[in-house]
């Protein structure tokens, strides 16, 4: 699932998607352990998707929208500081 689609999910849908993806990862790891599947790439993609889901959930919890807006109040971006110093 793409990051934009993950960001558009509601909190309940996000939680559900995390559970579904974690279950898929568990089943795939089980199949690999039994030698039934060589899903190394799929495992990597599922782990990445779970990380993205958890990241979006944590951003919402902290009230962060994106890295660019992660400035503390009262601080200006570096480019604005340089313009003011001239």
N, C-alpha and C positions, 0 to 999 in steps of 0.2 A: 504494500500500500504506500502511496506517495505521501510525503510530509504534508502537502497542502490538504489532502483528504483527511489525514489524521487531525490536523488543526481544526477542520470543520465539523468534527464529531462532537456530540454533547458529552458531558462528563460520564453519564451512564453508558453511552455507546463506547466511550473510550475504555472504561473499565471492562466492558464485555469483550471488546476487541483484544485487550491485553490477555484476558483469560483464554480466549479462543486460540490466540497465537501461541501462548505458553503451552497449551495442550497439544497443538500441532508439533511444537518443538519436542515435547516429551515423547510423543509417538514416533517421530522421526529418529530421535536418538535411540529409542528402543529398537527400531528396525535395523539401524546401523550396527548396534551391539550384537544383534542376532545374525548379522551378515546378509540380511535380506535386501539392503539398500545401500547405495553409495551416495548419500545425499549431503556431501560436505558443503557444496555451494548453497543448497537450500537451508541448511542449518545456519550458515553465516547470515543469510538474508532474514531468517526468522529472528535471530538474535538482534540484528540491527533494527528490525521493526519493533521489537519489544522495547529496545532502548529509546527509540523515537517516541513511542507511546508514553513511556515513563517520563521522558523529558518534557513533553507537552503537558502532561498532568502536573508535573512539578512547577512548570512555568505558570500555569493557571493558579496553583496554590500560592505562589509567591507574588502573583500579579504582574509577572513579566511577560511582555509580548514578543520581544526579540532582543537580540544582542545590542542593536544600535540604540535602543531606548533604555539600556541598562546604565543610565547615568544617575549619579547621586544628585539630589536637589542642591542647587547652588553651584554646581560645576558646569563648565562649558566644554564642548568638544575642543580638541587641540587646535583645529583650524580657526576657531573663533578666538581662542586665546592669542594666537599669532597675529591675527588681524588687529586686535585691540592693542597689542604691544607696539605696533608700527606708528 
